[in-house]
Amino acid sequence: MLTSLFVALAISAVFAGVPNSDENKRMMDHLSDAEHFKNEHHNKQFDHDAFLGEDQAKTFDQLPPEESKRRLGMIVDKIDSDGDGFVSLVELKDWIRYTQQRYIEEDVHRHWVQHNPDGAETIPWETYRKNVYGFMDDMSQADLQAPNSEGFTYSNLLKRDRRRWTYADGDLDDALNRTEFAGFLHPEDHPGMRDIVVLETLEDIDKDKDGKVSLEEYIGDMYKPEEGELEEEPDWVKQEKEQFTGYRDTNKDGFMDAGEVKDWIAPPEFDHAEAEARHLVFEADSDADEKLTKTEILDKYDLFVGSQATDFGEALARHDEF
Ligand SMILES: *[C@@H]1O[C@H](CO)[C@@H](O)[C@H](O)[C@H]1NC(C)=O
């Protein structure tokens, strides 16, 4: 079982009390940004969690299976842009990039309009803080500082948002224009925000707060055996341990520091869309010809509806495409 799922559940429980559900969702996205960068096991599981966690009315899994397969088939036709009957790696990569960009653009637009209804050039920090965390003004210092309380969780999220805001604020006027705001909301998509993504990821995994990631913390972030069960460690966990020791911890001091975390989640040339496309082709290409037919894709239906190729199934539920 994944920690990220527990975190997501815990946070969603906490945020049930916050008025603005759109902001709740962003908080959860916030937590998930870094997950996008992580290794394949994590990623795959994350894709499914994210998909299943979608609570919008038009979620894909509310469609009857025949209908969702029909829609997936239509998406395959679109991905196959040269119409040769095969989905190539490049076509799949282009499609994933397209759906990612579309999702990000719509998300930024929605939040931008919400925090800036009058269409000003910038959103000042204070406006954003009031909109999102204004309810904290009514809480006492004791409420905000009690360890493991809701108030404490909010305080930490506020601090994290404040810091990320400052990173995104290129001209340091404490207000974000649309470009800067996009970097704030989706740092994973902005090379200039890499360092803050690395820092937030490190902090999430670094449970003992010593500023570095131990092997236990690294594995603990991806894998938790069921309570009281003596199940044998899965092979992928063994492989992850070898990865940590053999590759991730490059200076062999037993820990991943910020630089090593950066090489892991955000290597300079890393292309997320390409990695996801390779992963999907690898998993679905049953005749190993390095391209996919519609049948191969429909045979791996579960994989694709949980994938970013369908924007977590969202593309299958969009009205404008069917
Ligand atoms: C926002 O400000 C940055 C500098 O921080 C600038 O490079 C960018 O062009 C501005 N974008 C818009 C939409 O004004």
The ligand as a Gaussian input file, in Angstrom:
#p B3LYP/6-31G(d) Opt

LIG

0 1
 C        5.290000      37.763000     -15.740000
 O        6.469000      38.213000     -15.113000
 C        7.644000      37.576000     -15.575000
 C        8.789000      38.061000     -14.724000
 O        8.659000      37.515000     -13.452000
 C        7.837000      37.859000     -17.054000
 O        8.993000      37.212000     -17.535000
 C        6.626000      37.390000     -17.803000
 O        6.723000      37.709000     -19.173000
 C        5.355000      38.003000     -17.227000
 N        4.194000      37.380000     -17.889000
 C        3.100000      38.038000     -18.198000
 C        1.977000      37.246000     -18.781000
 O        2.993000      39.238000     -18.028000

